[in-house]
């Protein structure tokens, strides 16, 4: 049986579910015995909660989850960037029952680029360490070397790149792919290193994990557009260091203290959220220690 609004306990400043905030934030569903069922985020929590209730009218996983729902708790944010970062961290750290499970691979592989003596960029498989600093760009994350090689072969085939010039095949002279029209002839002197490299980098761009472009940790200061709810923060500071998300704070001094941690852990989803934020215009960027205003090297998204 799907719960009615009046049957639920909604905890956000003592309000009822009818008074759910129409602003950004993260919400959590709990069962009566306090099991965390689900974590979600929205730019308009009230509308999202109503959509959950409406979706539970049809048999399925949503109805099953909502039939066990007893309590809703909300954590309001100044904007959508904070909601995305907090939701991602909560799903991975709190293991809610009905969220999609996040696969955690013990070992991941990535691709680095190195120039050979002829000026061609070769792709080198490399271990990807989730901890530590990010001083160079790498391309893609793969669960095995085989997965990496299969992806690279598919990319070379689709883009007419030469696997031999990429360092993936041995031999001299025209490669087999060139003979059957799948390679544009870099191995036969029909394409320059510059042209081949340019196409390779363009093809890999969607897989790129950028090097960290700042000297140290930074704060993304996010301001609310308008006061939609009395408990909505006026501003929040999101702390990032070498693409590691170190938390969201209401006060700058709290954010600066968090920025001093050396326990850095890369998360691909947090990276994507942070990268989009650095390309956007909704957050002010500043050095975590000095407070100096910084300019994003990635520019605004087009």
N, C-alpha and C positions, 0 to 999 in steps of 0.2 A: 504494500500500500504506500503510495506517495504521500509524504507529509504535506500538511497544509501550512501556510505561513504562520498561522497562529499556534501551531504545534511546536515550532522551533524556538530554541533559545538563541538569540542573537546577541553576541557580546561585542559591543563597540561603544563604550561610554554609557552602558546601561540601556541602550535604545532597543526597540523591537525591530524585527526584520522589515517591517513596513517603513522604517526610518533608515534603512541601509543607505550608505553614502553614494552619491552620484559623482564620484571622483576616483582617481587612480589608487591602486593599492593591491595587496595580496590578501586572499581569503583562504581560510582553512575549514574543512568540514570534519567534524568529530562525531563518532557514534556515542550512544548513551554510556558505554563503558570506557569512554575516553580514547578509543582507537582513532588515530589520524587517518581519515578516509581519502582526502584529496586536498591538494594545494593548487590554487589557480590565481590568475591575475587579470585585471581589466582596467581600462581607463574610466569605466563607469561600473562600479561594483554592483549597484542596485540592479541595473539592467542585466548584468551577467548572472546574478543569482536567480532572477526571474526566468532567464532562459534555461537554467538548470532545472528548475521546477517544471517548466513547460516540456522539456525534453524527456522528462521521466514518465510522461503519460504513455509512452510506447514501451513494450517489453524489451529488455536488453540490459546491458551493463549499467547504463545511466539510471534506469529505474531501480536496479538492484542497489546501487550506491545510495540513491536518494531515499530508498526505503529504510536504510540504516542511519540516515542523518538525524542527529539530535541537536547539535550545537554548531553555530557558525561564528568564527572569530575573524576579525579583519585587522590588517595592519596597513594604515593609510600612508601614502607616499606623496611627495611633492609633484611627481610627474611619472610618465610612463617608463623612463629609463630605470628609475629606482624600482618600480614594480617588476620589470623584467629581470633585473639582477637579483632581487630578493626571492622571486619565485624560483628562478633557476637554482639558487643556492639551497633553498628549502627543500625542493624535490630531491636533490641529491644527498642532502644531509639528514633529512627526516624520514625518508622512505615511506611516503603515503601509500596506502593500500591500492588505490585505484588510478594513480598516475602511471603513465607508461614507464616501465623499468629502464633505467639508464645502464647500458652495458659498460662494464669497466674491464678493460683489457690490461693484463699484467704488463704487456710490452707492446709498444707501438713503434712503427717505422715512419720515416718521412724522407723527403727528397731534398738534397742540397745540390747547388749548381757550382761547377768548377770548370775553368777554361783549360782546354788542352793546348798543345804547342802550336796548332794551326788556328787557334782562336775560336774553335767551336765550344760551346757550352755543353758539358756532359752532365748527365744526371747521376748522382751518387746516392744510393740507398744509405740511410743512416738511422741509428737508434734515436728515438725521440724521448727525451727525459722530461717528465711532466713538472719537475721541480727546477728551480734556478732561474737565471736571467736569460733574456732573449736578445742577443746582440746581432743576430743575422736572420734574414728571411729564410724560411723553409717552405716547402710546398707539399701540402696534403698530409693526412694522418691515415695510416694503414695498419690493419691488425697483423699482417705478415708480409714478408718479402715477396711471397708469391702474389698476394693481392696487389702490392705495389707494382711488380713487373707487369701483371695483367693490365693494370690501369694505364701504365706508360705505353704499352704496346697498342692499346686501343686508341690512346691519344695520338700516337705517331701515325697510325693508320688513317685516322680521321683528318689529320692536318697535313699529311704528306711529308712528315718529318722522317729523317733517316736514323734508324736505330743504331747503325754503325757509328755515325757521328755523335750520337748521344751516349756512346760508350757501352751499348748493350749487346753488340755483336762484334765478332772478330773478323779479320780479313781486310783486303785492299781492293780498290777498284769498285765498279758499280755493284751495289748490293742486290739481292734477289728482289726486294720490294721495288727497286728502281726499274728492274727489267720487266716487271708486270704492271708498271704504272702507278704504284702506290707510294713511291718516294719521288720527290721533285728533283733529285739528282745532286744533292750536296756531295755525295760520295763519288760522283763522277765529274766533279768540277763545274756542274751546271747551276749551282746556287752558292753564293758567298756565305762565309761564316756569319757576317752581320745579318744577312737576310734570314738565314736559318735560326740564328739566336733570337731575332725579333719575333719570329712566328712562335718559337718555343715559349718565350716568356709570356706572350699574349695568350697562348693556349693554357699555360699554367696559372694565369692570373686568378682565376676563381678558386684555386686551391691554396693560394698564398697565405701564409701566416707571417705577418710583417714583423720585422725586428722592432723592438721597443724604441721609439724615437726620442725619448726624453732621458735626461741625466739621472733622474731618480723617480720617486713616486709622485703622482699627480692627484689632484682633487677635481672631480667633476661636480660643480655646484649647480644644482637643479632647483629652479624657483617654480612655485605653483603659478598657474595662469590666473586663477581667481579662487577665492575662498568658497569652496563647494560644501565644506563640512567643518564644524568647529574643531575637530581633532586632526584635520589635515595639516601636515607640516608646511610652514611657509617656505622653507628651503631645506635641502638635504645635501650632504657631501658624500659622494661615492669615491672610495679610495681604490686606486689602481697602481700596480707596480709590476713592470715587465709582464703585462697582460693578466696578472693575478688580481682577482677581486678580493679586497681585504675588508669590505664591509661598507655599510651606509650609516651615516651619523647626522644628528640634528645640529651638532655644534662643531665648529672648525677645530677647536682644540682637541676634541675627541678624535676627529679624523686624522689630525697630525700625529697623535700618539700611535694610532693604528698603522700609519704609514711607515713607522720605524721597524716593523717586523721583517725578519729575513726568511720567514716560512712561506715561500712562494710556491704556489701550485697552479699550473696551467689547466684551464678548463675550456674546451673548444666552444661551448655555447656561451660562456661568459665573454670569451674573446670576441665572438661575433656581435654580441650586444654592445660591448665597449667600443669596438671598431666603428659600428654604425653611429654610436653616440659622438665619437670624435669627428665623424664626417658631417654631423648634423649641426644645427644652430640652437638647440634647446638648452644646452649646458654651457656654463662658463668654465674655462679650464685654467687651473693655477698650479704652481709648484707647491707641493705639499709642505715643504719646510719653510721656504721664504715667503710664500703667499703671492709671489710674482705672477701676474697674468701671463699665460702662455697662448701661443697660436698653434692650432693643430696643423701638423704637416700634411694631413690627408685632405684638407679642404672640405667644403660643403658638398654633400651628395647632390648629384644632378639627376 
